[in-house]
Structure formats: C-alpha cells, structure tokens
C-alpha cells in the first residue's frame, strides 16, 4: 500500500512538473515574438515591415470614420507632425464597434486624407476584437505575448504606446486625447 501511495505521489509530481514546464515553454515562445516581427499591408496594399519603426516611439490606434471620437484624427495628425522625428502613429481601421467603419480601404484612405490630412501610416481594415482579432491586436492585448497587458480595445480610438525597442509601455482608452500631457510625457521620456 505504501509503495502504491508513493507511486501515485510520484506520478502527480512528474505530471505537475511537465505541465508547468510546458506552460513556461509556451509563454517563452509567445514572448519571443516581437512587435517588430509583424508585417502588414497599408491602405495602398503595400506590405510594411514593422521592424522599419525601430528607434521611434510607436502609437497604435484603432480608428473609425463614423465615430464620436473620429475628430481625434486631427489631434493624431498634429501629434505626428510635431513629433515625427521620434514618434510614428499607426492607424488600424476597424469595424468592431457599432459598425462605425463600414468603408473599404480606398474609402477610408480618401476620408482620412480629404477630411484630416492624415500622413501617418494607415493600414488595411482589420478586426481588433473577437474571434477574428488580427494577430497584431492579439499581441497587444495578451500579457503572455507583450509582457504585461491584457486590455483590448473597448471602443474606437484606443491607444497603445510602445518604446523605441518595441516594448509595450501603456494602454489608453478612447477618451484620452492624443495631445494629452501623459502621451506627450511618454513621447519625450
């Protein structure tokens, strides 16, 4: 009976070790993927390698053309124009919230250019939430992949800020203006 109990305990210990080792290896593999490993098509259909953004702060924003926060495009453009030497803003059109980005990539590009003079990089329309969430937003909203954050966009114009090495620094909700003092301080730090 003692031998059977000992054997049972040994099997439990080995199983627990194997499970924890597998989880640690999985977490390590997820953390090995960097923000700079992503490549995506912009609104013109041109593939952009995110490693080209190394050395600058990065603000990732999920955007929409028919949202109460849409005027933030103007603030995003002002921020980009004032700090483009050390900041890149990446706009990701998404139709996840209230159907507020129904347009095609061409329509989105035209809207942003004509109404707000957007010159920062804009990417093709993706999903930022749900079962079809794009891998870049999976990375941004999964602590196992980005190191600490599990927050996904709760509405249009949520902001993720990364440092010059591609490390996620901050998540900010829609209501935070792109010209907020906190954002300016992060850019200048």
Residue frames as a rotation matrix with the C-alpha (Angstrom) as fourth column:
UNK 1
0.568 0.823 0.000 0.00
0.823 -0.568 0.000 0.00
0.000 0.000 -1.000 0.00
UNK 2
0.425 -0.497 -0.756 2.86
0.150 -0.785 0.601 2.40
-0.892 -0.369 -0.259 0.86
UNK 3
-0.642 -0.703 0.306 4.51
0.378 0.057 0.924 1.65
-0.668 0.708 0.229 -2.47
UNK 4
-0.161 0.686 0.710 1.27
0.973 -0.007 0.229 2.34
0.162 0.728 -0.666 -4.32
UNK 5
0.781 0.425 -0.457 0.79
0.542 -0.825 0.159 5.63
-0.310 -0.372 -0.875 -2.46
UNK 6
-0.002 -0.893 -0.450 4.40
0.113 -0.447 0.887 6.61
-0.994 -0.049 0.102 -3.15
UNK 7
-0.663 -0.219 0.716 3.99
0.675 0.239 0.698 5.75
-0.324 0.946 -0.010 -6.84
UNK 8
0.323 0.885 0.335 0.80
0.939 -0.344 0.006 7.83
0.120 0.313 -0.942 -7.03
UNK 9
0.704 -0.131 -0.698 2.52
0.234 -0.885 0.402 10.84
-0.671 -0.446 -0.593 -5.44
UNK 10
-0.385 -0.923 0.023 5.47
0.231 -0.072 0.970 10.46
-0.893 0.379 0.241 -7.79
UNK 11
-0.390 0.335 0.858 3.18
0.921 0.140 0.364 10.38
0.002 0.932 -0.363 -10.83
UNK 12
0.710 0.694 -0.120 1.39
0.700 -0.713 0.023 13.55
-0.070 -0.100 -0.993 -9.61
UNK 13
0.374 -0.658 -0.654 4.70
0.091 -0.675 0.732 15.37
-0.923 -0.334 -0.193 -9.09
UNK 14
-0.646 -0.628 0.433 6.03
0.448 0.147 0.882 14.39
-0.618 0.764 0.186 -12.51
UNK 15
-0.025 0.738 0.675 2.72
0.990 -0.074 0.118 15.41
0.137 0.671 -0.729 -14.15
UNK 16
0.800 0.316 -0.511 2.71
0.457 -0.872 0.175 18.79
-0.390 -0.374 -0.842 -12.37
UNK 17
-0.075 -0.918 -0.389 6.31
0.076 -0.394 0.916 19.42
-0.994 0.040 0.099 -13.43
UNK 18
-0.625 -0.144 0.767 5.54
0.721 0.270 0.638 18.51
-0.300 0.952 -0.065 -17.04
UNK 19
0.408 0.855 0.318 2.51
0.906 -0.421 -0.030 20.81
0.109 0.301 -0.947 -17.14
UNK 20
0.732 -0.157 -0.662 4.43
0.177 -0.896 0.408 23.75
-0.657 -0.416 -0.628 -15.63
UNK 21
-0.381 -0.923 0.047 7.37
0.223 -0.043 0.974 23.17
-0.897 0.382 0.222 -17.99
UNK 22
-0.352 0.350 0.868 5.04
0.936 0.153 0.318 23.12
-0.022 0.924 -0.381 -20.99
UNK 23
0.740 0.666 -0.093 3.33
0.670 -0.742 0.019 26.34
-0.056 -0.076 -0.996 -19.83
UNK 24
0.381 -0.685 -0.621 6.70
0.058 -0.653 0.755 28.04
-0.923 -0.323 -0.209 -19.23
UNK 25
-0.616 -0.622 0.484 7.92
0.487 0.182 0.854 26.99
-0.619 0.762 0.190 -22.68
UNK 26
0.055 0.732 0.679 4.69
0.988 -0.138 0.069 28.21
0.144 0.667 -0.731 -24.29
UNK 27
0.842 0.233 -0.486 4.97
0.375 -0.901 0.217 31.58
-0.388 -0.365 -0.846 -22.50
UNK 28
-0.060 -0.952 -0.299 8.61
0.099 -0.304 0.948 31.87
-0.993 0.027 0.113 -23.51
UNK 29
-0.556 -0.121 0.822 7.76
0.784 0.251 0.567 31.14
-0.275 0.960 -0.045 -27.15
UNK 30
0.506 0.803 0.314 4.98
0.852 -0.522 -0.038 33.76
0.134 0.287 -0.949 -27.14
UNK 31
0.728 -0.275 -0.628 7.29
0.138 -0.838 0.528 36.35
-0.672 -0.471 -0.572 -25.59
UNK 32
-0.310 -0.906 0.288 9.88
0.510 0.097 0.855 35.65
-0.802 0.412 0.432 -28.28
UNK 33
-0.005 0.367 0.930 7.58
0.963 -0.248 0.103 37.24
0.268 0.896 -0.353 -30.88
UNK 34
-0.650 -0.331 -0.685 8.34
0.508 -0.859 -0.067 40.92
-0.566 -0.391 0.726 -31.03
UNK 35
0.413 0.748 -0.519 6.21
0.118 -0.609 -0.784 43.79
-0.903 0.263 -0.340 -32.29
UNK 36
-0.026 -0.554 -0.832 8.89
-0.786 -0.503 0.360 44.19
-0.618 0.663 -0.422 -34.94
UNK 37
-0.788 -0.247 0.564 8.19
0.044 0.891 0.452 40.68
-0.614 0.381 -0.691 -36.30
UNK 38
0.164 0.961 0.221 4.87
0.474 0.119 -0.872 41.79
-0.865 0.248 -0.437 -37.81
UNK 39
-0.969 -0.240 -0.061 4.31
0.057 -0.455 0.889 42.77
-0.241 0.858 0.454 -41.43
UNK 40
-0.058 0.997 0.060 1.03
0.586 0.083 -0.806 44.19
-0.808 -0.011 -0.588 -42.70
UNK 41
-0.411 0.018 0.911 -0.41
0.864 -0.310 0.396 45.86
0.290 0.950 0.112 -45.76
UNK 42
-0.801 0.139 -0.582 -1.12
0.136 -0.905 -0.404 49.57
-0.582 -0.402 0.706 -45.64
UNK 43
0.156 0.966 -0.207 -4.17
-0.019 -0.207 -0.978 51.21
-0.988 0.156 -0.014 -47.22
UNK 44
0.191 -0.163 -0.968 -2.35
-0.935 -0.331 -0.129 51.21
-0.299 0.930 -0.215 -50.58
UNK 45
0.973 0.209 -0.096 -1.81
-0.227 0.942 -0.249 47.45
0.038 0.264 0.964 -50.43
UNK 46
0.209 -0.972 -0.110 1.94
-0.416 0.013 -0.909 47.82
0.885 0.236 -0.402 -49.82
UNK 47
0.659 -0.037 -0.752 3.47
0.566 0.682 0.463 45.46
0.496 -0.730 0.470 -47.25
UNK 48
0.384 -0.494 0.780 5.07
-0.605 -0.773 -0.191 47.30
0.697 -0.399 -0.596 -44.33
UNK 49
0.083 -0.489 -0.868 7.68
0.568 0.739 -0.362 45.60
0.819 -0.463 0.339 -42.15
UNK 50
0.917 0.387 0.096 7.25
0.142 -0.541 0.829 46.81
0.373 -0.747 -0.551 -38.58
UNK 51
0.332 -0.874 -0.355 10.99
0.884 0.157 0.441 46.49
-0.329 -0.460 0.825 -37.99
UNK 52
-0.203 -0.372 0.906 11.22
0.727 -0.677 -0.116 49.72
0.657 0.635 0.408 -40.01
UNK 53
0.619 0.521 0.587 9.82
-0.012 -0.742 0.671 51.52
0.785 -0.423 -0.453 -36.92
UNK 54
0.415 -0.543 -0.730 12.75
0.897 0.380 0.227 50.57
0.155 -0.749 0.645 -34.66
UNK 55
-0.625 -0.778 -0.062 14.23
0.766 -0.595 -0.241 53.50
0.151 -0.198 0.968 -32.79
UNK 56
-0.690 0.479 0.543 10.97
-0.347 -0.877 0.332 55.50
0.635 0.041 0.771 -32.53
UNK 57
-0.719 0.635 0.284 8.13
-0.199 0.204 -0.959 55.51
-0.666 -0.745 -0.020 -30.06
UNK 58
-0.872 0.482 -0.082 5.02
0.091 0.325 0.941 53.95
0.480 0.814 -0.328 -31.59
UNK 59
-0.571 0.801 0.180 1.36
-0.509 -0.174 -0.843 54.72
-0.644 -0.573 0.507 -31.01
UNK 60
-0.930 0.366 0.003 -1.07
0.265 0.666 0.697 52.09
0.253 0.649 -0.717 -32.30
UNK 61
-0.645 0.755 -0.121 -4.67
-0.466 -0.514 -0.720 53.32
-0.606 -0.408 0.683 -32.65
UNK 62
-0.627 0.575 0.526 -7.80
0.751 0.626 0.210 51.51
-0.208 0.527 -0.824 -33.82
UNK 63
-0.842 0.190 -0.505 -9.69
-0.235 -0.972 0.025 54.11
-0.486 0.140 0.863 -35.86
UNK 64
-0.300 0.809 0.506 -13.13
0.891 0.427 -0.154 54.57
-0.340 0.405 -0.849 -37.42
UNK 65
-0.871 -0.101 0.480 -14.64
0.382 -0.753 0.536 57.17
0.307 0.650 0.695 -39.75
UNK 66
-0.155 0.921 0.358 -18.13
-0.082 -0.373 0.924 57.43
0.985 0.114 0.133 -38.25
UNK 67
0.007 0.015 -1.000 -17.41
0.907 0.421 0.012 57.60
0.421 -0.907 -0.011 -34.52
UNK 68
0.943 0.333 -0.003 -17.84
0.289 -0.814 0.504 60.34
0.166 -0.476 -0.864 -31.95
UNK 69
0.491 -0.842 -0.223 -14.06
0.171 -0.158 0.973 60.13
-0.854 -0.515 0.067 -31.49
UNK 70
0.509 -0.272 0.817 -13.32
0.859 0.228 -0.459 60.49
-0.061 0.935 0.349 -35.22
UNK 71
0.912 -0.203 0.357 -12.19
-0.110 -0.958 -0.264 64.14
0.395 0.201 -0.896 -34.73
UNK 72
0.656 -0.733 0.177 -9.19
-0.115 0.135 0.984 62.64
-0.746 -0.666 0.004 -32.90
UNK 73
0.520 -0.473 0.711 -7.75
0.852 0.348 -0.392 62.12
-0.062 0.809 0.584 -36.39
UNK 74
0.719 -0.218 0.660 -6.97
0.064 -0.925 -0.375 65.85
0.692 0.312 -0.651 -36.34
UNK 75
0.749 -0.429 0.505 -5.18
-0.642 -0.277 0.715 65.55
-0.167 -0.860 -0.483 -32.99
UNK 76
0.626 -0.526 0.576 -3.32
0.383 0.850 0.360 62.42
-0.679 -0.005 0.734 -34.12
UNK 77
0.574 -0.392 0.719 -2.09
0.728 -0.159 -0.667 64.27
0.376 0.906 0.194 -37.21
UNK 78
0.748 -0.297 0.593 -0.98
-0.398 -0.916 0.044 67.27
0.530 -0.269 -0.804 -35.10
UNK 79
0.721 -0.472 0.508 0.88
-0.372 0.355 0.858 64.95
-0.585 -0.807 0.080 -32.73
UNK 80
0.575 -0.478 0.664 2.53
0.702 0.706 -0.099 63.15
-0.421 0.523 0.741 -35.63
UNK 81
0.661 -0.295 0.690 3.54
0.408 -0.630 -0.661 66.39
0.629 0.718 -0.296 -37.36
UNK 82
0.739 -0.330 0.588 5.04
-0.593 -0.733 0.334 67.78
0.320 -0.595 -0.737 -34.15
UNK 83
0.296 -0.592 0.750 6.94
-0.730 0.366 0.577 64.63
-0.616 -0.718 -0.323 -33.14
UNK 84
0.966 0.187 -0.177 7.55
-0.258 0.697 -0.669 62.59
-0.002 0.692 0.722 -36.32
UNK 85
0.150 -0.981 -0.126 11.28
-0.726 -0.023 -0.687 62.66
0.671 0.195 -0.716 -35.63
UNK 86
-0.818 -0.489 0.302 10.74
-0.552 0.518 -0.653 60.37
0.163 -0.701 -0.694 -32.61
UNK 87
-0.382 0.781 0.495 7.16
-0.260 0.423 -0.868 59.04
-0.887 -0.460 0.042 -32.97
UNK 88
-0.893 0.303 -0.332 5.25
-0.278 0.207 0.938 57.03
0.353 0.930 -0.101 -35.52
UNK 89
-0.306 0.886 0.349 1.47
-0.646 0.076 -0.759 56.66
-0.699 -0.458 0.549 -35.32
UNK 90
-0.991 0.029 -0.134 -0.05
-0.073 0.718 0.693 53.55
0.116 0.696 -0.709 -36.85
UNK 91
-0.342 0.938 0.050 -3.76
-0.861 -0.291 -0.418 53.70
-0.377 -0.186 0.907 -37.65
UNK 92
-0.996 0.072 0.055 -5.77
0.085 0.955 0.285 50.49
-0.032 0.289 -0.957 -37.89
UNK 93
-0.413 0.909 -0.063 -9.31
-0.873 -0.375 0.311 50.95
0.259 0.183 0.948 -39.23
UNK 94
-0.978 0.169 -0.119 -11.73
0.197 0.938 -0.286 48.51
0.064 -0.303 -0.951 -37.61
UNK 95
-0.404 0.911 0.085 -15.48
-0.498 -0.297 0.814 47.97
0.767 0.287 0.574 -37.80
UNK 96
-0.667 0.029 -0.745 -15.79
0.441 0.821 -0.363 46.24
0.601 -0.571 -0.560 -34.41
UNK 97
-0.715 0.335 -0.614 -17.75
0.527 -0.318 -0.788 48.92
-0.459 -0.887 0.050 -32.57
UNK 98
0.002 0.869 -0.494 -21.20
0.108 -0.492 -0.864 49.95
-0.994 -0.052 -0.095 -33.74
UNK 99
0.309 0.094 0.946 -20.39
0.902 0.285 -0.323 49.41
-0.300 0.954 0.004 -37.43
UNK 100
0.751 0.038 -0.659 -18.59
0.094 -0.994 0.050 52.77
-0.654 -0.099 -0.750 -37.40
UNK 101
-0.295 -0.804 -0.517 -16.02
-0.622 -0.249 0.742 51.85
-0.725 0.541 -0.426 -40.07
UNK 102
0.478 0.617 0.625 -18.10
0.050 0.691 -0.721 50.38
-0.877 0.376 0.299 -42.92
UNK 103
0.705 -0.130 -0.697 -15.93
-0.658 -0.487 -0.574 51.71
-0.265 0.863 -0.429 -45.75
UNK 104
0.862 -0.503 0.055 -13.44
0.457 0.727 -0.512 49.95
0.218 0.467 0.857 -48.00
UNK 105
0.101 -0.918 -0.383 -9.72
0.840 -0.127 0.527 50.59
-0.533 -0.375 0.759 -47.67
UNK 106
-0.554 -0.281 0.783 -9.93
0.748 -0.582 0.320 53.06
0.365 0.763 0.533 -50.58
UNK 107
0.388 0.791 0.472 -12.86
0.374 -0.604 0.704 54.91
0.842 -0.096 -0.531 -48.98
UNK 108
0.760 -0.182 -0.623 -11.05
0.617 -0.098 0.781 55.06
-0.203 -0.978 0.038 -45.62
UNK 109
-0.311 -0.948 0.060 -7.90
0.898 -0.273 0.344 56.45
-0.310 0.161 0.937 -47.26
UNK 110
-0.374 0.249 0.894 -9.90
0.560 -0.707 0.431 59.10
0.739 0.662 0.125 -49.11
UNK 111
0.705 0.708 -0.041 -11.83
0.418 -0.368 0.831 60.08
0.573 -0.603 -0.555 -45.96
UNK 112
0.532 -0.565 -0.631 -8.68
0.734 -0.064 0.676 60.44
-0.422 -0.823 0.381 -43.84
UNK 113
-0.515 -0.790 0.332 -6.77
0.845 -0.402 0.354 62.40
-0.146 0.463 0.874 -46.46
UNK 114
-0.317 0.460 0.830 -9.58
0.501 -0.662 0.558 64.75
0.806 0.592 -0.020 -47.53
UNK 115
0.660 0.740 0.131 -11.02
0.252 -0.382 0.889 65.46
0.708 -0.554 -0.438 -44.07
UNK 116
0.954 -0.273 -0.120 -7.99
0.085 -0.136 0.987 65.34
-0.286 -0.952 -0.107 -41.78
UNK 117
0.629 -0.751 -0.200 -4.88
-0.664 -0.386 -0.640 65.47
0.403 0.535 -0.742 -43.97
UNK 118
0.792 -0.283 0.542 -3.61
-0.257 0.651 0.715 62.24
-0.554 -0.705 0.443 -42.42
UNK 119
0.456 -0.722 -0.520 0.01
-0.742 0.013 -0.670 61.49
0.491 0.691 -0.530 -43.32
UNK 120
-0.306 -0.544 0.781 0.83
-0.861 0.509 0.017 58.90
-0.407 -0.667 -0.624 -40.66
UNK 121
-0.897 -0.130 -0.422 0.79
-0.347 0.798 0.493 55.23
0.273 0.589 -0.761 -41.71
UNK 122
0.008 0.947 0.322 -2.70
-0.898 0.149 -0.415 53.76
-0.441 -0.286 0.851 -42.08
UNK 123
-0.909 -0.375 0.181 -3.21
-0.304 0.895 0.326 50.03
-0.284 0.242 -0.928 -42.54
UNK 124
-0.589 0.717 -0.373 -5.87
-0.238 0.288 0.928 47.94
0.772 0.635 0.001 -44.19
UNK 125
0.104 0.765 0.635 -9.06
-0.925 -0.161 0.345 47.36
0.367 -0.623 0.691 -42.22
UNK 126
-0.683 -0.345 -0.643 -8.79
-0.058 0.904 -0.424 44.59
0.728 -0.252 -0.638 -39.62
UNK 127
0.619 0.768 -0.166 -10.65
0.088 0.142 0.986 43.23
0.780 -0.625 0.020 -36.60
UNK 128
-0.352 -0.769 0.533 -9.27
-0.455 -0.357 -0.816 44.37
0.818 -0.530 -0.224 -33.24
UNK 129
-0.521 0.303 0.798 -11.55
-0.788 0.188 -0.586 42.30
-0.328 -0.934 0.141 -31.02
UNK 130
0.499 0.857 0.131 -13.37
-0.773 0.508 -0.379 38.97
-0.392 0.088 0.916 -31.01
UNK 131
0.616 -0.162 0.771 -12.80
0.138 0.986 0.097 35.59
-0.776 0.047 0.629 -32.62
UNK 132
0.663 -0.333 0.670 -11.26
0.734 0.113 -0.670 37.13
0.148 0.936 0.319 -35.75
UNK 133
0.860 -0.387 -0.334 -8.95
-0.153 -0.819 0.553 39.55
-0.487 -0.424 -0.763 -33.92
UNK 134
0.753 -0.640 -0.153 -5.87
-0.214 -0.018 -0.977 40.29
0.623 0.768 -0.151 -36.02
UNK 135
0.465 -0.640 -0.611 -2.57
0.774 0.629 -0.071 38.84
0.430 -0.440 0.788 -34.68
UNK 136
-0.505 -0.663 0.552 -1.14
0.281 -0.731 -0.622 42.35
0.816 -0.159 0.556 -34.04
UNK 137
-0.020 0.581 0.814 -4.04
-0.746 -0.550 0.375 43.06
0.665 -0.600 0.444 -31.66
UNK 138
0.834 0.151 -0.531 -3.69
0.172 0.843 0.509 39.60
0.525 -0.516 0.677 -30.12
UNK 139
-0.112 -0.964 -0.240 -0.08
0.765 0.071 -0.641 40.56
0.635 -0.255 0.729 -29.34
UNK 140
-0.558 -0.116 0.822 -1.07
-0.158 -0.957 -0.243 43.98
0.815 -0.265 0.515 -27.97
UNK 141
0.100 0.754 0.649 -3.82
-0.878 -0.240 0.414 42.58
0.468 -0.612 0.638 -25.71
UNK 142
0.865 0.119 -0.487 -2.25
0.056 0.943 0.329 39.35
0.498 -0.312 0.809 -24.41
UNK 143
0.685 -0.593 0.422 0.17
-0.708 -0.407 0.577 39.60
-0.170 -0.695 -0.699 -21.48
UNK 144
0.554 -0.491 0.672 1.75
0.236 0.867 0.439 36.27
-0.799 -0.084 0.596 -22.44
UNK 145
0.476 -0.347 0.808 2.81
0.874 0.089 -0.477 37.89
0.093 0.934 0.346 -25.71
UNK 146
0.451 -0.251 0.856 3.51
0.188 -0.911 -0.367 41.54
0.872 0.327 -0.364 -24.82
UNK 147
-0.544 -0.814 -0.203 4.75
0.301 0.036 -0.953 41.09
0.783 -0.580 0.226 -21.25
UNK 148
-0.959 0.116 -0.259 2.04
0.226 -0.242 -0.944 42.73
-0.173 -0.963 0.206 -19.13
UNK 149
-0.645 0.715 -0.269 -1.15
-0.669 -0.699 -0.251 43.95
-0.368 0.018 0.930 -20.84
UNK 150
-0.769 0.493 0.408 -4.42
0.551 0.834 0.032 42.04
-0.324 0.249 -0.913 -21.30
UNK 151
-0.085 0.761 -0.644 -6.53
0.050 -0.642 -0.765 45.09
-0.995 -0.098 0.016 -22.18
UNK 152
-0.562 0.005 0.827 -8.14
0.817 0.158 0.554 45.03
-0.127 0.987 -0.093 -25.60
UNK 153
-0.942 0.215 0.259 -9.88
-0.121 -0.934 0.336 47.98
0.314 0.285 0.906 -27.24
UNK 154
-0.580 0.794 -0.181 -13.20
0.543 0.211 -0.813 48.80
-0.607 -0.570 -0.554 -25.61
UNK 155
0.678 0.717 -0.165 -14.16
0.314 -0.485 -0.816 51.24
-0.665 0.501 -0.554 -28.40
UNK 156
0.617 -0.434 0.656 -12.63
0.652 -0.184 -0.735 53.09
0.440 0.882 0.170 -31.36
UNK 157
0.420 -0.566 0.709 -9.51
-0.207 -0.821 -0.532 55.22
0.884 0.076 -0.462 -30.83
UNK 158
0.951 -0.305 0.051 -7.91
0.046 0.300 0.953 53.21
-0.306 -0.904 0.300 -28.02
UNK 159
0.623 -0.779 -0.065 -4.17
-0.599 -0.423 -0.680 53.79
0.503 0.463 -0.730 -27.90
UNK 160
0.843 -0.531 -0.085 -1.20
0.492 0.698 0.520 51.50
-0.217 -0.480 0.850 -27.28
UNK 161
0.763 -0.646 0.000 2.18
-0.617 -0.728 -0.300 53.16
0.194 0.229 -0.954 -26.82
UNK 162
0.820 -0.569 -0.053 5.46
0.572 0.817 0.071 51.31
0.004 -0.088 0.996 -27.35
UNK 163
0.540 -0.712 -0.450 9.02
-0.177 -0.618 0.766 52.43
-0.823 -0.334 -0.459 -26.68
UNK 164
0.334 -0.498 -0.800 11.90
-0.924 -0.339 -0.175 52.63
-0.184 0.798 -0.574 -29.16
UNK 165
-0.780 -0.619 0.097 12.68
-0.602 0.783 0.154 48.92
-0.171 0.062 -0.983 -28.65
UNK 166
-0.429 0.701 -0.570 9.10
-0.392 0.424 0.817 47.77
0.814 0.574 0.093 -29.35
UNK 167
-0.821 0.154 -0.550 8.21
0.540 0.524 -0.659 47.18
0.186 -0.837 -0.514 -25.69
UNK 168
0.076 0.943 0.324 4.61
0.491 -0.318 0.811 48.00
0.868 0.097 -0.488 -24.79
UNK 169
-0.886 -0.453 0.098 4.55
0.193 -0.553 -0.811 50.91
0.421 -0.699 0.577 -22.32
UNK 170
-0.775 0.616 -0.142 0.93
-0.233 -0.488 -0.842 51.98
-0.587 -0.619 0.521 -21.97
UNK 171
-0.569 0.742 0.355 -2.69
0.757 0.304 0.578 51.33
0.321 0.598 -0.735 -22.93
UNK 172
-0.881 0.309 -0.358 -5.01
-0.090 -0.852 -0.515 54.35
-0.465 -0.422 0.779 -23.02
UNK 173
-0.196 0.899 0.391 -8.78
0.739 0.398 -0.544 54.34
-0.644 0.182 -0.743 -23.62
UNK 174
-0.051 0.299 0.953 -10.61
0.949 -0.283 0.139 56.25
0.311 0.911 -0.270 -26.35
UNK 175
0.834 0.550 -0.050 -11.44
0.535 -0.783 0.317 59.26
0.136 -0.291 -0.947 -24.20
UNK 176
0.270 -0.815 -0.513 -7.75
0.411 -0.384 0.826 60.16
-0.871 -0.434 0.231 -23.75
UNK 177
0.931 0.062 -0.360 -6.82
-0.244 -0.630 -0.738 62.82
-0.272 0.774 -0.571 -26.28
UNK 178
0.633 -0.749 0.196 -3.78
0.715 0.468 -0.518 62.13
0.297 0.468 0.832 -28.46
UNK 179
0.038 -0.607 0.793 -2.49
0.081 -0.790 -0.608 65.52
0.996 0.087 0.019 -27.23
UNK 180
0.936 0.346 -0.070 -2.90
0.064 0.031 0.997 64.61
0.347 -0.938 0.007 -23.54
UNK 181
0.459 -0.786 0.414 0.03
-0.870 -0.493 0.028 65.56
0.181 -0.373 -0.910 -21.29
UNK 182
0.427 -0.263 0.865 0.55
-0.372 0.821 0.433 61.89
-0.824 -0.507 0.253 -20.36
UNK 183
0.814 -0.102 0.571 1.12
0.523 0.555 -0.646 60.98
-0.251 0.825 0.506 -24.01
UNK 184
0.774 -0.559 0.298 3.46
-0.246 -0.699 -0.671 63.94
0.583 0.446 -0.679 -24.59
UNK 185
0.398 -0.630 0.667 5.45
-0.878 -0.052 0.476 62.93
-0.265 -0.775 -0.574 -21.48
UNK 186
0.564 -0.158 0.811 5.75
0.101 0.987 0.122 59.33
-0.820 0.014 0.573 -22.76
UNK 187
0.892 -0.222 0.393 6.95
0.401 -0.013 -0.916 60.55
0.208 0.975 0.077 -26.15
UNK 188
0.581 -0.658 0.479 9.55
-0.454 -0.750 -0.480 62.80
0.676 0.061 -0.735 -24.57
UNK 189
0.735 -0.292 0.613 10.78
-0.546 0.283 0.789 60.29
-0.403 -0.914 0.049 -21.97
